[in-house]
Amino acid sequence: MDFQPVLESDYVLLRALQSVDLEPLYQVAKDPMIWEQHPCKRNLRPEFEKFFLESIESNGALIVIDKKTNTIIGSSRYNPILGFENGVEIGWTFLSRNYWGGKYNKEIKNLMIEHAFKFVENILFYIDINNIRSQRAVEKLNGRKLEGLDDRKLASTDSDIVTYVLRKNKGSNETKKGWGLELYVYKGWAFFFKFCYLRRS
């Protein structure tokens, strides 16, 4: 899978994050309201620079550009799932508050999901249990929550991290019509992601 593709719609352009993007991206990230429900306060310069360096080194980070104004409005990231080749994580996404509540976040996720589904059948989102805003954003992808979990790989929902799984419908030729969203907390992974979440969104 290409983790840093060029993805484009009528509204946004996504491309690989570059070192020269640090300052314009920080101008977006320095708004403290973006991180209100997030355990990391990346509006603080040291936190942001650590986040930015990790993003560069991940080789999966994408910068988000508003095509109309040609300005940077946020970033997101793909991440491989250790020990699970048929899935990829989408996370670390943030946008300028000027672009909240509209089509932009959904447009970005649609582009990234469609690209990922060319290579894998499962997309995962790891979200802090207190980050209601991010949970709602993922739920807007026409998905559903499962409350009764009978998969032997799944544990109880008492973790600080919830896991959303978006599954490709094998019977659909058009992936946007074939998405199904399920709420999972993975047994054995919850402890790991609880402590790694400081670099996730």
Number of C-alpha atoms within 10 A of each C-alpha: 12 11 19 17 15 15 17 17 12 9 14 22 19 25 16 20 24 14 10 8 13 15 11 13 22 20 14 20 25 17 16 12 13 18 17 13 15 21 15 17 20 22 20 14 13 11 13 19 16 12 18 22 12 13 22 16 11 15 17 19 28 26 21 27 19 17 15 9 10 11 13 22 24 24 26 23 23 24 18 18 13 8 7 9 12 13 21 25 19 22 21 20 20 19 19 18 14 9 13 13 10 9 10 17 19 15 16 21 18 16 18 23 21 16 18 22 22 11 14 16 17 22 25 23 22 24 25 22 17 14 18 13 13 21 19 10 14 21 16 13 16 12 17 16 13 12 11 9 15 9 9 8 12 15 17 13 18 10 18 17 25 23 22 24 25 26 20 24 17 11 8 11 9 12 18 17 11 14 23 17 22 17 22 25 22 20 14 11 15 22 13 10 21 16 11 10 18 14 17 19 21
